[in-house]
Structure formats: C-alpha cells, structure tokens
C-alpha cells in the first residue's frame, strides 16, 4: 500500500481534483443547454404529464418525449418507454427487430455483456435466442490500445453482416469505455464499406461527452444516465426513423408500433429525469474520479485513472482478492441511503456465469445512476463502481468502502 491514511488523502483531494471537476461541470452545462433547447422546441407543458391508460392512443406526452429524446440524442426518431424492463430488454428489442434468419450480427467489441450473451445464444442454448432463430453471430476483438480492428472489420464486412454491434462500455471486461470519436469513426468506416446497420449499446455513456455517438441505432436504459435518477424503469431506442419504427413494432405489434402504450402517469418522471440527466451524470463522473484518486493513492490499480478522459460513468478498482471485494461492497452498502443495514453476499444472478455480488442502496432497484457497485466473483476480483446522484453522498460512500477494504 502506498498510503493507508484515508483522511489525509481525502483532505488534499479537493484542490487536486478541482480542474477535472471543472471540465465535468462544463460538459454538464453544455448538455443541459441541448436538453433545454429541445424542451423549448417542442413546447413541453404540464398537460403532457397527464396519465393515459388502456391502449394509450394520442398520448401527447409520450409522443412529445420521443421527439425531445431524438433531438437531444441527435437522431431522426426515438421510442422511449417506461415498460421496457432493462437495458438488455431494449437491446433485445432492437436486435430482434433488425435481424432475420440468415443474417449475421458482427460484434466488434469482443465478448458482450453477460446478459446479452444469453440473448444472442453464445453461452447457453435457448429457444428464445437469436441463434435459435437462425441468426449468425461473429465476434471481433478490440486492439491492444482499445480501438477497433479495422483490417479485421473490413474483411468481415465483405461477408455482408446485417448489424455491426458496438458495446460502448466495457461490461465486466478489463477495458474502458469507447469515446464518441472512436464510435463515429467506425460508423463512417462501415457506411463507406457496406449497408450494415451500426447499432450501439450506449448504456452508461449518455451525457458523459457533449454529444452522443453517431450510429444507425442507439440503445440504453432509463435507470442509468438518461433517467437522471427519476425514472422508475424503462429504456430507449433512437436512430434512423425506419429502424426505430421496426423496433416499435417489435416492442408492441406490427401495424401499431409506437402509436400505443399507456404511460400510466410516468411521463412526468421521464421528462424530469431527462432534465436532470446531465447534472446527475456529472455527479456520477465526479464520484468515479474521486474513487479512482483515493484507491490509486491507497495502492490499488484503477481504470480509468483519475486523470484519464472518461466516456462512461463506470469505475474499475482492481482489489486482488475476494475478501477485499466483499469488504468494498459492504462498506459502500453501509453508506447507502436505502438498506444500509443489509450485507451484500454473492448470489447466482440470472444471466451470469459466475456468482455476482452487488451493493446498491438505491431508491430504484438496480438503478446504476445511483451509487452502486457490482462484481463477478472471479479473478482479478475487480469491482465495477457506478453512479452517485450527489457527489457529496458518493464521496461518503467511497470513503466508507475504502475504510472497509483496509479494515478501519
């Protein structure tokens, strides 16, 4: 250990991290401006918060939220629904909407996140997977410097895949998130070479830069960054108009698509969450920077480092053994606003190959924009930290986790 005096490290962190926090706050201001401009452009009003039931025909709030979302994310169209159960559900909707038997899905970011691997069917046979529906799957790894392998991609594009799939965040791998610049370059490359659709899992990355990636379809979860800590559930798909229409028909039914779906009083939370999202994301990024700084000074490897550029809200801390990993989660849980008395233990979480431990004292179950940490119980025993609705509470949670790891 470099230095185990946590209080001393914390006392000098404010001045050293101030320039980094200033840059994060500038991103938040610029993103807030684009959200506010979209709200004004489409005349968001109190009347749009009214609940609809049944089929939800002519729900002005739902229709306007889709338009606002598309404008904020820089796309032609969007479908935003509280009824989408998770980010994986949203991605599954997009993949099943665009892929047909005989088509190939080309993943260019290595092994996808555990739950999506099950959706594809590359881990366990399932009559519900893409592979069981006659879809082919091919996977390419990123280069050693965390970039796309363009020669390999060019060769694979000659086989005419239907989808080129990008996972922006690293999942449970050891890599860090991909920047919008890298994804935009890939999208331009694919469009020059083929007519394949570029589909991006944008989870954890929204509002961490001043624009979202360029792609044919962007997909994410509302209980992560773009829900701003207000959304109780939900997901989004946005991109080219004809592709979003296909996704809407997959989510509901052909012929009705995005024209139905009762909002049940959730519109206000989704609008308000989008309004909060740039600020909430900035708070999470500041929490991640602080965590990286503190654990770096305590002698642990972190990714990204505290002074690295960030393209999602996820912070990796490599703890080296199971005892430290569990201690970290216990410390974080003890400093959570909800269920602080609960002790996290590993369990057989659906969709994962290994037991997973999670610390998440959140107002919304599983909300990754709230301070949480999770990890598969396998080497190198890396904990994946994300969220923090306020930096003040996030900082306290990180300090508590550090003291638990050191046995203080």
Steps between C-alpha positions, in 0.01 A plus 500: 500500500625848415323680781224370724410834660167555330423827676826657379437391144146637507613832649727580207273359228274803460764736365667239281175376345350848454615546135358158409170583667489833315520315167223263605278792601560670164380184322194501725422862410527434128282190523244684710479764227415243233237344726346841575501594131315180413243559774438849363489389135220252566316719753503255789210587729329382816220349290746239372535351848142368499460124536349279232372146542392212281638533149639845568391646167592864432720535807650845440760457770627171362511635144679819604751316719600291198557817297695672778714190550584477131602864491718473812670185371545638150291236322202495265264313730470340842282271705522550879289276722473433873379150410840390368627287787876554470784604273534137388129495415539816292799353314313174441211697350739673262686185397189290441343790308787533254630144461338227290584129457825472306620847603829548684560711808862616508610610847819706473563561872580150622283293730177686578361555847395177671124547473518590131712193427201295613270700272727426206532136603878473512506364856202275558264356239157659519196479273464876548850606395605661173700192402194279546318727252760437232712811556876459466744660739860604454725680746814709458725622779617855556866579448749518786456879514120469543405588144318325218690247291433663164677243276300219664178702475560576131546130432186409696291764321569320173272223636213755519393492868166662574615662824834631622455503876692722743494481878615842615571407862732218597253286693686256722808508278817685599476757219373854541216665309524613139485869414244653266787593271601134459142386446433779249812401305382138494152600380648703214727208408214249494281730291776534241545123482150352529131547569520335845327675789725631779325427829646639823431389855528850649442395863703692761634741236217750454589864581862422588602696189340799331328285235391141458661257252400496135335169410198354328353397835590604856356298788502544876331478838307769685621386843848594392618844389210634291236434766674747726411302812130577447391221263362199686563271202532506125722514196544677168588432137583791272646536154387481139126543467433176313705297748330650804165419337606135471606502865165649603316222317718240669427656840123509444357352178518553124258765383490689830866544596558813703140622470389306807623450854339647807739719698314449831620832644871439431551783247585759762775284651652432158498866397639606836761225489622616160516857635712383797710257295796724407543608862445153647753355256751767599455409867564134416812589301637709786435211738689266266794740475517527879487121536780456248713759676448360850563137408797595282660672797422194712703291256232331292487489122205689355352545154455766385762683705364807678653739243405297189231606255166335581235372262265329744425514873657162586808484722704182536698432816719189489489366856697178450303258717148404601527628858583855390231492235234400751628756751472774239138408431418482872652843558313656211170343606544625857522857368192471277177690566288185458568161659817614672450215750515232229814291440571429131575136425579325171210327327410318179361795310298404187696546179849474653754216491651581840350607828463877519514727803321835496487799730210728415314695763295675233156659486440313173598133498803443279534867407861539388484880504464469876814403689552128458770241447497150364749233408520142379666275757798415282855616450633768494223594748424835342213702637301711256379820661245732343263779586455753776201735477692752708876525524474561874329167563720326244813624674377373836422161348847469346668593827293239681596236242869588526496474879329163479762372255779610736319365806468843661 
